[in-house]
Amino acid sequence: MLRNLWGPGDVASYFGIPVQTVYQWRHKKYGPPCRKIGRHLRYKPEEVESWFNSLEA
C-alpha cells in the first residue's frame, strides 16, 4: 500500500525551500525522483528521504 504521495509543495516544505526551487530541480534533472500523474507531479516520501540521505555531507 502506498503512503500518501507528496506534491511539490510538500517537498519544498520538507526541505524548507521555495516551491519554485523544486520545479527548477526537475527542469535541471536534479532532486528527488518524481512521477507525473496527469499534469501533477507526485513524490514518494521515502524516495525524497532516500535522495536526501544520498547527498554528501
FENRADA-V832427 format. One record per run of one state. SS is the DSSP state (alpha for helix, beta for strand, coil for the rest). FROM is the first residue (numbers start at 1). LEN is the number of residues. If there is no record, write none. Layout:
# FENRADA-V832427
ss = <SS | SS>
from = <FROM | FROM>
len = <LEN | LEN>
This chain:
# FENRADA-V832427
ss = <coil | beta | coil | alpha | coil | alpha | coil | beta | coil | beta | coil | alpha | coil>
from = <1 | 6 | 7 | 8 | 16 | 19 | 28 | 35 | 38 | 40 | 44 | 45 | 55>
len = <5 | 1 | 1 | 8 | 3 | 9 | 7 | 3 | 2 | 4 | 1 | 10 | 3>
